[in-house]
Amino acid sequence: MIPRYSRPDMVAIWSPETKFRIWYEIEAHACDAQAALGVIPVENAAAVWKAKDVAFDIDRIDEIERVTKHDVIAFLTHLAE
């Protein structure tokens, strides 16, 4: 975004932190669905939600992505770390 044309609220919506927070919530809900189907243990899905206050290290995610060449894999690898 071009800073002089951007309002703080708009910049926040498109920030990497917001993107990764949304990705985290999607993954957590997917774990809930997998637990409901018996694919993963319910305790594992609950453990994912316990990490809801995780701080995303954007530089680390970018570093992993340079190796994996995949943004979601980089994000999930960072969470696993």
C-alpha positions in Angstrom: 0.0 0.0 0.0 1.1 3.5 -0.7 1.6 5.1 2.8 0.3 8.6 1.9 -2.9 7.2 0.6 -3.5 4.7 3.3 -5.3 5.1 6.6 -4.1 3.2 9.6 -7.2 1.0 9.8 -6.7 0.0 6.2 -3.0 -0.7 6.6 -3.8 -3.0 9.6 -6.3 -5.0 7.6 -3.7 -5.8 4.9 -0.8 -6.4 7.3 1.1 -9.7 7.5 0.1 -10.0 11.1 -3.6 -9.9 10.2 -3.1 -12.3 7.4 -1.4 -14.8 9.6 -3.9 -14.4 12.4 -6.7 -15.3 9.9 -4.7 -18.2 8.6 -4.2 -19.4 12.2 -8.0 -19.3 12.9 -8.7 -21.2 9.7 -6.2 -23.9 10.7 -7.7 -24.1 14.2 -11.2 -24.5 12.8 -9.9 -27.2 10.4 -8.5 -29.0 13.4 -11.9 -28.8 15.1 -13.5 -30.3 12.1 -10.9 -33.1 11.8 -11.4 -33.9 15.5 -15.1 -34.1 15.0 -14.6 -36.6 12.2 -12.1 -38.6 14.3 -9.2 -37.8 12.1 -7.2 -36.3 14.9 -7.6 -36.5 18.7 -9.9 -33.9 20.2 -7.1 -33.0 22.6 -4.8 -32.0 19.7 -7.5 -29.7 18.3 -7.9 -28.1 21.7 -4.1 -27.6 21.9 -4.1 -25.6 18.7 -6.5 -23.1 20.2 -4.3 -22.7 23.3 -1.7 -21.1 21.0 -4.1 -18.4 20.0 -1.9 -15.6 21.4 1.2 -16.7 19.5 3.3 -13.9 18.1 4.1 -14.5 14.5 7.7 -13.9 13.5 7.3 -12.5 10.0 11.0 -12.6 9.2 11.1 -16.3 10.2 8.1 -17.2 8.1 9.7 -15.4 5.1 13.0 -17.2 5.7 11.2 -20.6 5.7 9.2 -19.6 2.6 12.5 -18.9 0.7 13.4 -22.6 1.3 10.0 -24.3 0.9 8.7 -22.0 -1.9 5.3 -22.3 -0.3 3.7 -19.6 1.9 1.3 -21.8 3.8 3.9 -24.5 4.5 6.2 -21.8 5.8 3.5 -20.5 8.1 2.6 -23.9 9.4 6.3 -24.8 9.9 6.7 -21.6 11.9 3.8 -22.5 14.1 5.2 -26.0 14.7 8.5 -24.4 15.8 
